[in-house]
Amino acid sequence: MLTSLSDLDLRLVRVFLAVVDARGVTAAEATVGARQSTISSQLSVLETRIGFALCERGRGGFRLTPKGERFVVLARALLAQTAQFVAQVQHIDRKLVGTLSIGMIGHASLDENARLAKAIATFRQRDEAVRFHMRVATSTELETQILNQQLDLAIGYFSHRADGIAYSKLFDERQVICCGRGHPLFHHRGQVQIEHLRAHHWVWRTYPVPEEIASISERQVTATADNVDAATVLILSGRHIGYLPKHHAHAFEQRGLIRVLNETAFGFDVPHQLASRPRQRDNPIVQAFCEDLLEAYGKQRGSAASSSRDTSTDGNVNI
């Protein structure tokens, strides 16, 4: 049973988290810089030190035990605090010292990315020594990483509203139905009606977007995609129709490769939100960056720290 912590224990914890992030011992070899047999031995030593099994590994694959899942959260918090301590000692004369982990879903418009970049530039003018970590993932993954304390905040569309996360609307992203050159609807544009859409093959996104609000029932979904790029390829084939962000479709439309179908009838807006754990409003780094971010979006300063409510019906929530 673990009663004290040594440098060796910290190294073993880092190896364990590398395996967790790689989702397997073999996949973690490159990250750890060791062979599978060595990594397995290190995991066994760690399990002996703490007194319980962290994971199942072998021919059946890699899987965390219930205690292992709880240990992951504690281990990440430990390493984060260790890194925070080192950074604070190195920059003890600075006001804001530490790390800031930001998640994004990707494929935001140039305007929205420019606002995020402006917020980062403004934050860098503060008396700070902060290391940024940026990560791109699906909205569901981002929410999970916020709850697991892998991310401090994230920007994206979040349809189901996870418990323990507060949301604040930043902007809307327009979603439009598209088809590729060679598709039977390519030359119809605004004349397309619901019955036309029901008669053709669809690509559907596996990540949550409230596409059902378009009220197009009985679709022929014959393809799925877990990101915008994959959906775009299927639409470009000329054999599928599906939703894309309007700003993303625009570049292809300019080249005559994609057509937007009756945006007036079937286009809709998806709110993109700033998400974080409510308690993070007390973190001075997160609070300062949220102020700069909201200012870049023309929001009022202080709204990022004034409330810990989870969400509201219109998505406009302070965090």
N, C-alpha and C positions, 0 to 999 in steps of 0.2 A: 504494500500500500504506500502511496506517495505521501511522504511527510515533509519533504523539503525539495527545493528546486535547484538544479545545477545547470551548467552550460550544456552538458550532454543532453539533459532533458529538453532544453530548448531546441537543440538540433534535431532531436527525435520528433518533437512536435511539428517542426517545419517539414520534415520528411512525410509525416502522416498527413498533413494538410495538402502537400503536393500530390500525394496519392489520391486523396479525396477529390481535389480539383481536376485531376486527370481521369478520375473514375476507374482507376485500376493501377496495379503495381507495374505491369509492363509498360503502360502508357506514360508512367511517371519517370521512366528511366532517363529520358533526355533532360527533364527538368531537374531531377535530383543529381544527375551525373554519376549514377551507380547502376550496377546490374540488378536484375530482378531478385536474385538470391540475396544480395546484400540488403536491398530495401526490405525484403520480407523479414530478414533477421533483425533489422532495426525496428520494424513494427513489433516484432515479438518481444524485444527488449523493452520497448515502451509499454506494452501491455503488461509485462511482468512488473514494471515499476509502479504502474497505477493500480494493478490488481484486478483488472477485468478485460474482457475481449472488446476490442474496438470495432472489428470488422470481420467479415467472412471473406476469404480469398482463396482462389484455387480454380479448378476446372469449371466450377459453377459460376464463376464471375466474382465481381467485387460487390459487397453490400455491407453497409454500416449496420451495426447492432443498435438497438434502442439507446444503450448507454453511449455508443460511439457517436450517434447523432447529437446527443447533448454535449458530449466532449468537444465536438467540432466548434460549437458556439463558444464554449469557454476558451478553447485554444486560440480561436481567432481574436477574441477579446484580449487574451494574454499578449499575443504578438503585437497587436495594435498598441497596447499600452507600453510595451517595451520600445517600440519604434518611436512612440510619442515622447517617452522619457529621453531617449538619445537625442531627438531633434530639439527638445526644449533645452537640454544642456548645451548643445552646440550653438544655439541661438538664444541664449538666456536673456539677452538684452532686447529681444524683439517682443512686440505686443502679441502677435498671432503666430504661434508656432505649432506645427503638426502636419497632418495630412488631410486631404479632402478628396473623397471618392465620389465621382459623378457618373451616373449611368444614363445612357441614351438608347433610343430604339433605332437610331439611324434614319437616313433618307429624309431628314427635315429639309425644308427649303433653304436656299441661300440666305434669304432674309432672316430666318429664324436662327440659323447657325451664326450669322453675323451678330445677332443680339447676344447670343451666348458668348461669342468671342469678345464682344464689348464688355460684358460683365467680368470676364476673366481679366481683361486689360485694366479695368477699374480696380478690381480687387488687388492686382499686383502693385498698385500705387499705394496701398496701405503699408503700415509698418508690420510686415509679415515675413515669415520664412516657412511657407507652406508647400508641401509636395502634392501635386495634383495626380490623381489616378482616374483615367477616363475609360469607360467600358461600354461596349455596344451589345445589347441583348434584346430579347423579346420583352414585352411588357410584363408577362407573368414571371419571367426570370428576374427582371428588375425588382419587382415587388418582393420576391423571395429573398433576393440579396439584400434588400433594405431591412427586412425582418431579421435576417441572419447577421446583420451588422457588417456585411461585406461592402455595402454602399452607404454613404451618408445621405445622398439624395439622388433623384432620378427625374428625367424629363421624358414624357411620353404620353400615350393614351392608355388609360387604365379603365376597363369597362366594368369589372366586377367589384372594385373597391375592397381591398384586403383589410381585415380588422387590424388595428394597431398602426395604420398608416394614415397620415393626413395629406390632403390634396389641395392644390391651389391652381386654378386655371391660368394658363399663360397665353394661349392663342388657339385658333381653330385651324384645322387642316381640311381642305376640300377634297372629298372623295368622288370620283367619277367612274362611270362604266366605260370600258374601252374595248375595242377590237383591233386586230391587226390587218395590215394590207393583205388582200386576198380573201378576207372574210365576207360572206354574203351581205352583211350589214354595213360594210365599210363606206358605201356611198349614200347611206340613208341619213346619217347624223340625227338631226332634230326630229325626223319623222318616225323614229323608232318608238314603238309602243310595248306595253307589257307582254302582249301575246307574241311579239317578235322575240323578246328576250327569253321567253320560256321555251322557244323552239330550238335553241342552240345550246351547244356545250359550254359549261362554265368552268372556270378555275376558281376555287374557293380557298381563302386564307385560313390556315390552321391556328393562327394567333387571334385573340379576341379583338374584333372591330364590330361595332353595332351596325352591320350591313343589313340586318333584318328590318331596319326602319324604312328601307325603300319599299317594303311590302311587295316584293316580287316572290310569290310562292311558287312551288312546283318547279324549281330550277333543275336542269339536267347537269348536276355536278359530276364531271368525269375526270377532274384533276384537282389536286390540292398543292399548296405552296406554303412554306413556313417563313417566307420573307418576300419583300417587294421585288427583288431582282428575279427570283424564281417565277413569280407570277407574271412579270413582264415578258420573260422568255416564252411562256406558254401563250400569252396574248399575241406576241409578235409572230407566232406560228401561223396566225390566220385561222386557227381552228377552235379557239376558245375566246370567250368574253369574260370580263371580270373587272373588279374595282381596282383602281390605282389612285395614289395621291395626284391631284391635278398638276401640281408643280413638277412632279416626276414624269407624268405623261407628256407634258408640254414639249420637252426636247425631242421626243420621238414623233410627236405630232408635227412639229416644224419640219421634220425630214420626210414626212409623208409615210411613216411607218405605222402610225397608230391613229385611230379616230376616236374622239369622245362622243358617246351616244346620248343624245337628249339630256344634257346636263340639267336643264330646267326642271324636267320631270323626275330624274333619278339621282341627281347629285345631292350630297348632304355634307354637313360639316361634322368633324370629329374633334372634340376638345382635347388639346394637349395640356398636360398638367405637371406641376412641380410636386413631387411626392417625397416624403421623408417621415421618419418616426417622430411623433409629437415631442418627445423628450429632447430631440436634437435642437429644438429652438433655444435650449440653454447652452449649447455648444457655441462659443464665441466665433469660431471659424465658420461654422455653418450659418450662423446668424448673419455674419458680415457678408458672406457670399450671397445669401438669399436677398439681402438688401440691395446689393449691386445688381443682381439678376433682375429683380422686380423693377428696379429703376430703369434698366435697359429695356424693359417691356412697358415702361410708362405707368407702372403700378406704384402705389404709395409705399414709401419706406415704412418698415415696422410691421407690415401685414404678415411678414414671414414669421413673426414671433409673438403675435398677439393672441393666438388661440390654439388649442390642441384638439379642436373638434375634428372628427374624421372626414365627413363629407356632407354635401347637401344635394338637393335635387338638381340644381343647375350647374354643379361642379365648381362653383366659386367659393373656395374655402381657404381660410388663412391657416398657415402652418407655423 
